[in-house]
C-alpha cells in the first residue's frame, strides 16, 4: 500500500514537472509578440528593413517545424526523459544566445535554435505521460499537458510585455534559464533515463527536414513585397518532391524516421487529418477575430487581443475537459463534439457586424475555445494508444506537426484568398462615392463572413474525419491525478 502511494505521488510530480516544461516553452513562443517592437528598435533595423523583423518569428517557426518529427524519433531511441531534458537544455542555450544577440542575424539563428528545443518538448512530454502513467490516468495527463501548452501560449504576450517593461526585452529570455533548469533536472530524475535502443535514420531526417524547411519558406511570405506566384509554386513543387523522396526512402529502410506503418492505421491517419483541419480552423479564428475588431469595428490592437482572449481562455479549460470526457464517453464522441462546437463558433462569428453586442462578441468565442481545447486529448490518445511503445514520441510529434502545418496552410489561404475576395469587392467601389467608407466596411464584413463560413465547413469536415478515430480504450474509472491518494 505504501509503495502504491509512493508511486502515485511520483507520477503526480512527474506530470506537474513535464507540464511546467511545456508551459515555459509555450509561453516563450508567444511572448515574442509583445517584445518584437523593442527588439527591432534595439538591434537597429531601419524602417526600410522593418519587414525583416518577421523572421524573428519565422525563424522560430522554421526551427520548430523541422525539429518536431526528428526530435520525436530521437526520443524514442535514446529515452524520453533524457531527450526531454536535452530539449530544455537546448531551449536554455537558445534563450541565452537570444539575450546576448548584438544584431539581427544572430538573433534569428538563436531563435531557431531555441525552437529546436522548444519544438521537441510537447511531443516528448506526451510520450512520457503515456509511458509513465497508468492507463486510468493517461487521458487526464494528456489533457493536463495540452492545457499547460495552451495556458502558456495565452499568458506569453502578457508575461513578455511585463518583463520587457520592467527590465528590458533581453530579460524575457534570460529568465528562462533559472525557470527551466530545475524542471529539466526533475524530469530526468523522475522519469528515468534509459536508452530505449534502435538507430536514427539520418538520411530520412535530412530529407524530411529539407521538405519541411522549403514548405515553411513557401507558405511564409512578406505581405508588403509578396513573391511572384510562380516562385511560390516552385517552392511547393520542391517541397513535394523532397517529401515524396522521403516517403520512398522510408519504405526501404529497416528503422524509418517516420512510423509509417503506424501512421497508415485508420484511427491514426484520421487523427492526423483531423488535427490538420483543426489547425486550419484555429488560425482562422486567431487571425480573423483581431482583424475584424481592428478593421471593421475600428478598435485598437489591444481591443483585438482582449476580444480574442474570450476564446483563448476557454481552450485550456476545454483541454482538461477533453482528457476527462475522453475516458468516460469515448475518444470519438469527445473529438467530434469538440469539432462541432468549433464549427458553431464560426457560425456565430458569421453574425458579427459593425454593431456588435457583448453577448455576440463573447458567446461564439467561449464555445469555440472550449471546442478547440476539447479535441486535443482524444486525438492525441487515439494516436498514442495505437502505436508501438518505441514510436510514441515520433507519432506524437507527427500529430503536432499536422496541426502546425494546418495553421501554416490556413494562414496562407486566409492571406491570399481572403485579401483577393476583399480587393475584388473594394475594386468596384468608386472613391468619389459619398458612402465610400460605409461601402468599404460592408465589403470587409462580407469578406469576413465568407472566411468564417469557410471555417465552419473546415471544422465540420474535421468532425466527419474525427469519427474514424474510434472509441479508444474507455476506462471504467478515469481518476484525475490531483485526487489520487
N, C-alpha and C positions, 0 to 999 in steps of 0.2 A: 504493500500500500504506500509506504514511504517512498519507494523507488518510483512508483507511478506518479506521485505528486511532484517529485523532483524532476521527472522527465517532462511533465506538463508545464512546470514553471520554466524550464529551459526552452521549451517550444514557444511559450509566450514571449520570453525575452528575445528569442531569435526573430520572431515575427516583428516585434517592435523595432529591433535593430535594423533589419533589412528595409522595413517601411521607412525608417528615418533616412537611410541612404537614398532611397528612391525619392523621398520628399526633397532632400537637399539638391539632388541632380535636377529634378523638375523645376524647382524654384529658380535655379540658375538659368535654365533655358529661357524663361520669360522675363527675368529681371533686366535683360538687355534692352527691353522695350523702353524703359524709363531712363536708362543711363546712356543710351546711344547719343543724345544731343551733347551732353558734357564730354563724352569720349571724342566726338567729332571736333569739338572746339579745342580740346587739349592736344590732340595729335596733329592739329594744323591742316585739316582738309579745307581747301578753298571752296567758295560757292560753286565754281565750275566743276570741282571734283566731288561734289556732295553725293552724287548718285553712287559713288564707290562705297559709301558707308553701308549700303545694303549688303555688302559682302561680309560685314561683321556678323550678320545674321545668316547669310547664305553659306559662309564658310563653316559655321556650326552645323547647319543642316546637312551639308555635304559629308562632313565627318561622321555625323550621326547615322545617316543612311548607310554609308559604306561599312561602318563598324558593326551595325546590328547583327546581320547573319554570321559574319566572321567571328565575332566575339562569342556568339551563341555556340558555335561549333567548338571553339577553343575551350569553352567552359565545360562542354560535355566530355572533352578528352582529359583535361588537366584538373578537373574538380570545380564544382560550382562555387564553393566558398572561397577557394583560392583565387579564382578569376574575379569574383565579386570584389574581393579586397584589392586585386590588381587594377580593376576598373576605377575604383575610388582613388587609388594611388595616382593613376594617370589623370584623373579628374583634378586632383590636387595640384599635380605638376602643371597641367594646363592653366589652372587658375592663377598660380604663381607667375607663370610666364605672361599671362594677360596683364596682370597687375604691373609687371615690370616693362611692358612693351613701350618702346620710345617712339614708335611710328606705326603707320597703317599696316604695312605688310607683315611685320612680326605679330601684330595684334590678330590679324586674320588667321595666320598659321597657328597661333596659340589657341584661338577659339576652336579651330578644327581638332587640335589635339585634345582639348577639353571635351569635345563632343565624342571622341572615340571612347573615352572613359565613361562619360555620362550616358552614351547610347547603349552601352552594354549592361548598365545597372538594372533596368527594368526586366528584360527577359531572363537574366540570370537570377534575379530575385524571385520571379515566378517559378523557376525551376527549383530553387531552394525550398520554397513553400510546399510545392507538391512532393518533393523528395523527403522532407524532414517532418512534415505534419501528418498526423493520422488522417485517414480518409474522411472522418466526420467533421474535420476542421479545415479541410483544404479549400473548399469554396469560400468560406468566410475569410480565410487567409488571402486568397486571390482578390476578394473584394476589398480587403484592407490595403493591399498593395496598390490596387487601382485607385482607391480613394486617396492614398498618400500622394500618388503621382498627380492626380487632378488638383488636390489641395495645394501642392507645391506650385503647380503652374498658375493657380489662381492668385496665390499670395506673392508670387515672384515680382511683378511690377511694383507692388506696394513696398516690399522688402528692399528692392533695388533702389527705388526712389528715396526711401527714408535713409538708408545708409549713405547714399551719394550726397544727400542734403546735409547730413551731419559731418561726414568725414571725407567726402570726395569719392568719385566713381571707382578708383583703384581699390578701395577698401571693400567694395561689393565682392571682389574676387579674393582679396587677402583673407577675408573672414571665413571663406570656405575651408581653409586649412585646419584651424582648430575645431571646426564643426565636423569635418569628415574623418579625421584621423582616428578618434575613438570608435566611430561607427565601423570603420574597416577592421580594426583590431578585434572588436567584439564579435563581428560577424564571422571572422576567420576562426575565432576560438569556439563559438557556439555551434557552428555547423560542421566543424571538422575540416580537414584539408587533404583528403585522399585524392590520389591520381587515379582517374577512372579508366585509363587505357585508351588505345587507338592512336591514330595519327591524323595530322592535318593535311588536307589536300590543298597545297599552296597554289597550284596552277588554277584550280577551281576558284580559290579565293581571289586571285588576281583577275580572272575573267569576270566574276561576279562584281567585284569592286569597280572594275572599269565600266561595266554596264550601268551600275547604279550612279557612278560619277557623271557619265555622259548624259544619262536620263535627267539627273538633277539639273545639270547645266542647261539642258534643252528646255526644261519647264520653268526655270527661274530666269526672268528677263528684266531688263531695266525699262520701266514703263515710259520714261522720258525719251529714251532713244531705243525703241524696240528693234531687234534684229530682223532682217528680211525673213519672210515665211519660209522660203526655200532653205535658208540656213538652219532654221529650227527643225524643219522636216529632215534635213540631212543628219542632224544630231540624233533625232529619233530613230532613223534607219540604222545608224551606227550602234546605238544602244540596243536595238532589236537584234542586230547581227551578233553582238557580243553575248546577249542573253541566250540566243539560240546555240551559239558555240558552247556556252557554259552548260546548258542542259544536255547537249550531246556528249560533252565530256563527262558529266556526272553519271550518265548511264554506263560508262565503260570503266569507271574507277571503283575499286573494291570498298573504299571508305569515303563516300561522297561528302562534299561540303554541305549540301542540302539533303535532308532526309526525304528523298524523292518518293520512296515507297510509302512513307507515312503521309506526305503531303498529298498524295493521289487518293487517299481514302476519302470516301464521300463526305463524312462529317467534318474532316479536317479541311478539305477543299472548300466546303460550304462555309465554314467559319472564316477562312481567309478571304473569300469573295465578299461575304457579308461585312467583314471588318473594313475591306477596301471601300465598299459603298458607304459605310458609316463615316469613314474619313472624308469622302466626297461631300456628304451631307453636313458634317460638322464644320468644315471650313466655310461652307456657305453661310452658316449662322455667324461664325466668328468674324467673318469679313462683312457680311451683309447687314447685320444689325447696327454696328457702329457707323457704317457708311450711310445707312438710311437716316440715322439720327443727325449726322453731320450735314448731309446734303439736302434732305427733304425737310426735316424739322428745323434746320439751320441752328443747331445747338453745337456746343464746343466739343473738343476731343474728350475732355473729362466726362461730359454728359454721356457720350457714346460708350465710354468704358464702364461707367456706373450702370447704364442701362443693360449692358451685356452681362454684368455681374449677377443679374437675376437668373440667368442661365448657368453661368459657371459655378455659382454657389451650390446649385442643385445637383451638379454632376457627381461630386464625391458622395453625396447622400445616396444617390441612385446606385453608385458603385458598391457601397456597403450593402444596400438592399438587394442588389443582384446576387451577391455572394450568399446571402441568407435564403432568398427565394429559390435560387437555382437548385439547392439541395432539397427543398420542400416540394416544389411543384414541377421540377424538371428543367433542364437547360433550355430545351426547345421553346417551351412556353414563355420562360423568362425573357429570352432573347427576342422572340417575336413581339411580345408586348412592349419591350423597350423600343424596338424599331417603329412600332405603330404609334407610340407616344411621341417619338421624334417627328414622325410624319404629321401628326396632329399639330405639333408646334408650327411646322411650316404652313399648314393650312390657316392657323391663327395669324401668322405673320402676313399672310396674303391680305388680311383685312386692314392692315396698317394704312393710314392716310395722314395727311398733314394735320388733321385734328385727331390726336391720339390720346385716348383716356388712359389712366393709370392701370386700370384692370386689363385692358388690351395690351398695354406695354409689358405688363408683368406675367399675366396668366400663361400665354403660349410658351414663354421662355422657361418658366419654372417647370412646366410639363415636359418640355423638350430636354432641358438639362437633366431631369430625373431619368428620362428615357435613354439619353445618350450614356449616362452612367450605368443604367441597368444592364446594358448589353455586354459590358466589359468582362465580368467574371464568367458568365456562361459561355461566351465564345472562347475565352482562354481555357476554361475547363474542358470544353468539347475537343480542343486540340490536345491538351496535355494528358487527358485520360486515354487517348488512343494512339499515342506514340510510344516507342520503346524508351525505357529509362535512360539509355545512353544518348537520346536525341532530344530530350526535353528542352534544354536551353536553346538549341538551334530552332526547334519548332516554335517556341515562344517568340524568338527573335523574328522569324518569318511572319508571324501573326502581327507583331508590332509594325514590321516593315510594310505590311499590307495597308494598315491604317494610314501611316505616314505618306506612303505613295498615293493613296486616295486623296489625302489632303493636298498634295502637290498637284495632282491632276485636276482636282476641283478648283483650286486657286487659278490654275492656268485657264480652265474653261470659263470661270467667272470673269476673269480679266478680258479674255478675247471675245467670248460670245456676249457677255453682259454689256460691255462697252460698245460692241458692234451694234447691238439692238438699240441702245440709247442714242448713238450717233445717227442711226437710220431715222429714228423718230425726230430728234432735235434738228436734223438737217433740213427738214421740211418746214420749220418754223421761221417765219420772217422776223429778222432782227428789228424791223421797224414797227412790228405789231405792238399795240398798247398793252396787250395781255402777254407780252413776251415772257416775263418772269413766271406767270402762272402756267403758261403752256410748257415751259421747260420743267417746272416742278411736276406737272401732270405726266410728262414723258418719263421723268425719273421714277415716279410712283408706279407707272405701268411696267417699267423695266424691272423694278424690284419685285413686283408681283409675279412676273414671269420667272424670275430667279427662284423665288420661294416656292412656286408651283413645281418647278423642276426638282427642288429639294425634296418636296413631298413625294414625287414619283420615285426618286432615288431611294428614299427610306422605305417606301412600300416594296420596292424591289429587294431591299435588304431584308425585310421581313419575310418575303417569299423564299429567299435563299436560306435564311436562318432556320426555316422549318426543317431543313435537311441535316442539321447538326445532331439530331436525335435527342432522346430524353436524357441521356447521360446516366451516371451512377447516382440514382436518388438515394439519399441517406435517410435511414429511419429516424435519425436524430442529428440535426445539424447544430452543433454546440458552438456558440460564439467563444472565441479564445479568451475574451475578458471575463467570462463567467465560469471558466473551467477551474475546478478546485485543485 
